[in-house]
Amino acid sequence: MNLWFFILLENPLSMDPNLWAEFAQNYDEKIYSVTRFSKNRDYLLERVPHGRILNLGTGPTPYLNQDLLSRGDKVVASDYCAGMLAEAQRLFTADGLNFVLSDARQETPWKGIFDGVVSINVILPETQDQVAKMLNYVYESLNVGGTFVGLFMSFEYINMLNNTPDFPADEELDFENLRVHDTTGWQCAQSKQSLSEHLEKAKFFNFNIETIHYDSPEELESFLSLYKVSLEKYPCEQHVAVARK
């Protein structure tokens, strides 16, 4: 499996959920976790409102759920992989935190009840049509005035690396559909323009698209340790959607 599969896809819904069960235990030793680093959690949670929060694609790590609860939020942590949920519950449980098996490609079971939805590298399915379905799931889950905060793979960044002679990346890119191919198949990335179009199609009209960089010494060391590649010259970056219903 290649670099992008591990670095950028924390728990993508493009895959068979059973594939991810093998990564559930000792997750941080296998895959770069955005929310392991407090600066990333602080950045994201500054944009997530207080209240009832859906952590969509929670994965096994406890960091984001712990921080949400410490703010006084009520959290539903969902995932489509039963193995991930089982490990998440083994590592951390608390009052105000509920774990639910749910697939965001289907109709939401929570219409209009969440003040916030946070999604960390989850909306990366095989086709852009599935991206639209998942964003509709997010929109329908929010109450009026609720906010979605989501991390998305940056097609611009991946294309830049692919065109950098001294970087060991040689990804197959689908420019028409903004997809990246690895050993598991195709995953959707987003440009700022395509993400804007998706959000508008999902009826989000009050939104910003920001950029987050993983450039701290600790993050760069994590990439080097996990994947034997230095990103010091080209720190990883992703799009962040902050959208209000």
C-alpha positions in Angstrom: 0.0 0.0 0.0 1.4 3.4 -0.9 2.2 6.6 0.9 -1.2 8.2 0.3 -3.2 5.3 1.6 -1.5 5.6 5.0 -0.9 9.4 5.3 -4.2 10.8 4.1 -6.8 8.2 4.7 -7.7 7.8 8.4 -10.8 5.8 7.8 -12.2 6.3 4.3 -15.6 5.1 3.4 -14.4 4.0 0.0 -13.2 0.7 1.5 -14.7 -2.5 2.8 -15.0 -1.8 6.5 -13.5 -5.1 7.3 -10.2 -3.9 5.8 -9.9 -1.4 8.5 -10.4 -3.8 11.4 -6.7 -4.9 11.1 -5.6 -1.3 11.7 -7.7 -0.7 14.8 -5.2 -1.8 17.4 -2.0 0.2 17.9 -3.3 2.6 15.3 -0.8 5.4 16.0 2.0 2.9 15.3 0.7 2.2 11.8 -1.0 5.3 10.5 -0.5 9.1 10.8 -3.3 10.4 13.0 -4.2 14.1 12.6 -5.9 14.3 15.9 -3.0 12.8 17.9 -1.4 16.3 17.8 -3.0 18.9 20.1 -2.3 21.8 17.6 -4.6 20.1 15.1 -7.3 19.4 17.6 -7.2 23.0 18.8 -7.5 24.3 15.3 -10.4 22.1 14.5 -12.3 22.5 17.8 -12.0 26.3 17.5 -14.4 25.9 14.5 -16.7 23.2 16.0 -19.6 24.7 18.0 -20.5 23.5 21.5 -23.4 21.2 22.1 -24.4 17.9 20.6 -21.6 16.8 18.2 -21.4 13.9 15.7 -17.8 12.7 15.3 -18.3 11.1 11.9 -15.8 8.3 11.3 -14.4 8.4 14.8 -11.8 5.6 14.2 -10.2 4.0 17.3 -8.3 7.0 18.7 -9.7 8.8 21.7 -8.2 12.2 21.4 -11.0 14.2 19.7 -13.7 12.6 21.7 -11.8 13.4 24.9 -11.4 17.0 24.0 -15.0 17.4 23.0 -16.2 15.9 26.3 -13.8 18.2 28.2 -15.7 21.2 26.7 -19.0 19.8 28.0 -20.2 18.5 24.7 -22.4 15.4 24.2 -20.8 13.2 21.5 -22.0 10.5 19.1 -19.0 8.8 17.7 -19.9 6.9 14.6 -18.0 4.6 12.3 -18.8 2.1 9.6 -16.2 -0.3 10.8 -17.3 -2.4 13.8 -13.7 -3.3 14.6 -12.8 0.4 14.9 -15.7 1.1 17.2 -14.8 -1.9 19.4 -11.3 -0.6 19.8 -12.5 2.9 20.4 -14.7 1.7 23.2 -11.9 -0.4 24.7 -9.6 2.6 24.8 -12.0 5.2 26.1 -15.6 5.5 27.4 -17.3 8.2 29.4 -20.7 9.7 30.2 -21.9 11.8 27.3 -20.2 9.6 24.7 -22.1 7.1 22.6 -20.7 4.8 19.9 -22.8 4.0 16.9 -22.3 1.9 13.8 -23.4 4.0 10.8 -22.5 4.4 7.1 -22.6 7.9 5.8 -23.3 6.8 2.3 -26.8 5.9 3.5 -29.6 8.0 4.8 -28.8 9.7 8.2 -30.7 8.3 11.2 -30.2 11.7 12.9 -32.2 14.3 11.1 -31.6 17.8 12.3 -30.3 17.0 15.8 -26.6 17.9 15.9 -25.1 21.3 16.6 -21.9 20.2 14.9 -20.5 17.5 12.7 -16.7 16.9 12.6 -15.2 14.6 10.0 -11.5 13.8 9.9 -10.4 12.3 6.5 -13.6 10.3 6.1 -15.3 11.7 3.1 -13.0 10.0 0.6 -15.1 7.5 -1.3 -14.5 6.0 -4.7 -16.7 8.4 -6.7 -17.7 12.1 -6.4 -21.3 11.0 -6.5 -20.7 9.3 -3.2 -19.1 12.4 -1.8 -22.3 14.2 -2.6 -24.3 11.5 -0.7 -22.1 11.8 2.3 -22.3 15.6 2.4 -26.1 15.3 2.2 -25.9 12.9 5.2 -23.9 15.6 7.1 -26.3 18.4 6.1 -29.4 16.4 7.1 -27.8 15.5 10.5 -27.3 19.2 11.5 -29.9 21.4 13.1 -30.5 24.8 11.6 -27.5 26.9 12.4 -25.3 23.9 12.9 -21.7 23.7 11.6 -19.8 21.1 9.7 -16.0 20.9 10.0 -14.4 18.4 7.7 -10.9 17.5 6.5 -10.4 16.7 2.8 -7.5 15.4 0.8 -6.1 18.2 -1.3 -5.8 17.3 -5.0 -3.6 20.4 -5.6 -1.1 19.2 -3.0 -0.9 15.6 -4.3 -0.5 16.9 -7.9 2.3 19.2 -6.7 4.2 16.3 -5.1 3.7 14.2 -8.2 5.4 16.9 -10.2 8.3 17.4 -7.8 11.4 15.6 -9.1 13.1 15.0 -5.8 10.0 13.5 -4.0 9.3 9.8 -4.2 5.7 10.0 -5.3 4.3 8.5 -8.5 0.6 8.4 -8.0 -2.0 7.6 -10.7 -4.3 10.7 -10.8 -7.7 11.0 -12.4 -7.8 14.7 -13.3 -11.3 14.6 -14.6 -12.8 13.2 -11.4 -10.1 14.4 -9.0 -9.2 10.9 -7.7 -6.1 9.2 -6.5 -5.4 5.5 -7.2 -3.5 3.2 -4.8 -3.4 -0.5 -4.2 -6.9 -0.5 -2.8 -8.5 1.4 -5.7 -9.6 5.0 -6.2 -10.2 7.6 -3.5 -11.7 11.1 -4.1 -9.7 14.1 -3.4 -10.9 17.7 -3.7 -9.7 21.0 -5.1 -10.9 24.1 -3.5 -13.3 24.7 -6.4 -14.7 21.1 -6.4 -15.2 21.2 -2.6 -17.0 24.6 -2.9 -19.3 23.0 -5.6 -20.0 20.0 -3.4 -20.9 22.1 -0.4 -23.3 24.3 -2.5 -24.9 21.2 -4.0 -25.5 19.9 -0.4 -27.2 23.3 0.3 -24.4 24.8 2.4 -24.1 28.3 1.2 -22.4 29.9 4.2 -18.9 28.2 4.2 -15.2 28.8 4.2 -12.5 26.5 2.8 -9.2 26.8 4.7 -5.8 25.0 4.6 -4.2 23.1 7.4 -0.5 22.2 7.4 1.2 19.3 9.3 4.5 21.0 9.7 5.5 20.8 13.4 8.7 19.0 14.2 6.7 16.2 15.9 4.5 15.7 12.9 7.4 15.6 10.5 9.1 13.1 12.7 6.0 11.0 12.8 5.8 10.9 9.0 9.5 10.0 8.8 9.2 7.3 11.4 6.0 5.7 9.9 6.7 6.0 6.2 10.4 6.6 5.9 9.9 9.7 3.9 10.7 13.3 4.8 8.1 16.0 4.2 10.2 18.8 5.7 10.4 20.6 2.3 6.8 19.8 1.4 4.7 19.6 4.6 1.5 17.8 4.1 -1.6 20.0 3.7 -5.3 19.4 3.5 -8.5 21.4 2.8 -10.7 22.2 5.8 -14.4 22.9 5.1 -16.2 25.0 7.7 -19.8 25.1 6.6 -23.0 26.3 8.4 -26.5 25.1 7.8 
